[in-house]
Amino acid sequence: MTTEMGFEDPLLKRNGKRPYVPGMKFQTVYLLHGGGEDDTTPYRYTKLEQYAEENMVMLVSPSVNDSFYMNTKYGFKYFDYLTQELPLVVKSLFAAATERENTFLVGLAMGGNGALGLGLMRPDLYSAVVDLSGGIGVTLDREEYKHSLNIEFTRVRDTLLGEDEFIGSEHDLLTFAEKNIAEKIDLPKYFIGVGEKDFIRDRVYKDYLALKNLGYDVYFEEGQGMKHDYGFWDKYLEKVLSNWLPLKREPIYGDR
């Protein structure tokens, strides 16, 4: 197809791909890694880059150590970095469509809880939030969270999060979840997925039930026979990008 002047329209697909033109932007998916990993791990163990290209989204993958994606008492303010500093850098330097309707949050394991936490504490930033195999880190289950810190994550408790009055604190997701409903906040869509044989399956399901019982728009899916590993995450990252998220799956060209 050509224009009236006889030139080929630069926005037409060539070889199945859209050509770059000035001002072209992509929807943005923040991808949060799991505990004991860094920003490179999901790319090395899955076909994530392929899934992103097929669905025409920009992936942003911060590395936050084992911080639960929260501000720490004795170190970096990771929550502030993720919700204030990093989006500004992405918007300034890259072809990212950073409006709320074009911004999504996806996390694996500890990153799943991180996504859930950020999505409940800053629902104004994201159109949809995906928690895959969460249950490790901040959770809506107050007793489970405190138990995890005391039994499983004492280093995180002692060196990063410190001591606080938990209920109503910045780590108490249930307080944020209840506040959002009480104040009738415009909320993102929440997606939660976990393997049927995941050792943390029951914790993840409790978070889903807590949101559902509060009246959240939340979808839950259990991967039959699947575990807490990259076999599950690879399959579900493809599903998340190809089916779950309400993506345009094409570049954004200004007012087009």
Salt bridges, closest charged atoms under 4 A:
GLU8 OE2 - ARG14 NE 3.61
GLU53 OE2 - LYS17 NZ 2.98
ASP66 OD2 - ARG155 NH2 3.34
ASP124 OD2 - ARG122 NH2 2.71
ASP141 OD2 - LYS206 NZ 3.62
GLU143 OE2 - LYS146 NZ 3.41
GLU144 OE2 - ARG203 NE 3.10
GLU152 OE2 - ARG203 NH2 2.90
ASP158 OD1 - ARG157 NE 2.71
ASP164 OD2 - HIS171 ND1 3.16
GLU170 OE2 - LYS73 NZ 3.44
ASP172 OD2 - ARG142 NH2 3.08
GLU183 OE1 - LYS179 NZ 3.28
ASP186 OD2 - ARG100 NH1 3.06
ASP198 OD2 - HIS228 ND1 2.78
ASP202 OD1 - ARG201 NH1 3.12
ASP217 OD1 - LYS189 NZ 2.77
GLU221 OE2 - LYS239 NZ 2.60
GLU222 OE1 - ARG201 NE 2.71
GLU250 OE1 - ARG18 NH2 3.66
